[in-house]
């Protein structure tokens, strides 16, 4: 009965979200102070066209002069934000005494809304200041000497992402290899992570021209969409139902669904697990300047519309993945929800393969982001010579990064632990604290501490937080 009620809630949520997305484009959008000189606007736009070759993998070094339509920008933003963290949301609900379905939806919706608001504000302050990237914006607001904090932040985010990706590779390829007859003595999560790192990740990490991996963006997005569809199908088709003795309720299933702590309304201290997972799931704010300047006919109004629609879609995707996994397995949800499904379930096998290969080919992009950010920290603190590495130094740095990542990924067997810690620490910092700090400080420097714009900026962020 509880699961049937939950399914009704899922459909009701989909209908409500679709209505919200439709109405979003009609709503009046927040205004940005109008005291922006024509020279600032023209100077800002002209600078976007420079230096096409220096666009960073993570995008926080600014745009490359290209423009994107509203629809392509929405796709790119959803694709940039949504990722492997989506696999941990059901497990976040099931942790401890469990988070109920209604509080889970509310937590996700509130965090998604606040994340969208802070993402928008970063774009707006780029228009006001003319800053082309996150590092330049930070320097304007808080000083050039502290920009190493941005590189440190990006480095930590990329290293955490690499650990999560390595863990998922071990999670998904172990059952895949088992399904094709690999002996258990040669097929463990730890050994698979080590072999994949040495045979594939390290060689790919040494490739400096990663333009050939551009297809991984679409592959990763397709994997996310397929996984959400698969989770939704399995939540309503009864194949994992205990009541109806579902098709996959067999001894081969590692853990049967359990609903002792399953709830519609429960909310408590353990809900912080879900909150931390979601905080990481919405992080992409260091890319906000790139999305702002690359939007065709960019303006605060158009940018707000684009971000609003994108985050509404993200809230929908996250809610579906979170609820469908939870109503299927309840208290038994694992940190990686794909580990719950039967090894003979063809749809789950496809989801594992799609997720595994999208991460495998996208891994070098994240690894490169970590390497560039670490070089940035070294260059700021120790001297500009660290911006360029010799071939030997380059190989050594990649090897050291992968050694650290592999040790952590093998040691921490539940990826949700890394997701939760990263979300709790970096999520609150990047999504909530930095945007407010940069926006308020920029308004003060641009308009003065006695200006109405500065006072309004403090009130707006106080109300949103």
Buried (B, 14 or more C-beta within 10 A) or exposed (E): EEBEEBBEBBEEBBEEBEEBBEEBEEEEBEEBBEEBEEEBEEEBEEBBEEBEEEBBBBBBBBBBBEBBEBEBBBBBBBBBBBBBBBBBBBBBBBBBBBBBBBBBBEBBBEBBBBBBBBBBBBBBBBBBBBBBBBBBBBBBBBEEEEBBBBBBBBBBBBBBBBBBBBBBBBBBBBBBBEEEEBEEEEBEBBBBBBEBBEEBBBEBBBEEEBEEBEEBBEBBBEBBBBBBBBBBEBBBEBBBBEEEEBBBBEEEBEEBBBBEBBBEEBBEEBBBBBBBBBBBBBBBBBBBBBBBBBBBEBBBBBBBBBBBBBBBBBBBBBBBBBBBBBBBBBBBBBBBBBBBBBBEBEBBBBBBBBBBBBBBBBBBBBBBBBBBBBBBBBBBEEEEEBEEBEEEEBBEBBEEBBEBBBBBBBEBEBBBBBBBBBBBBBBBBBBBEBBBBBBBBBBBBBBEEEBEBBBEBBEBBEEBE
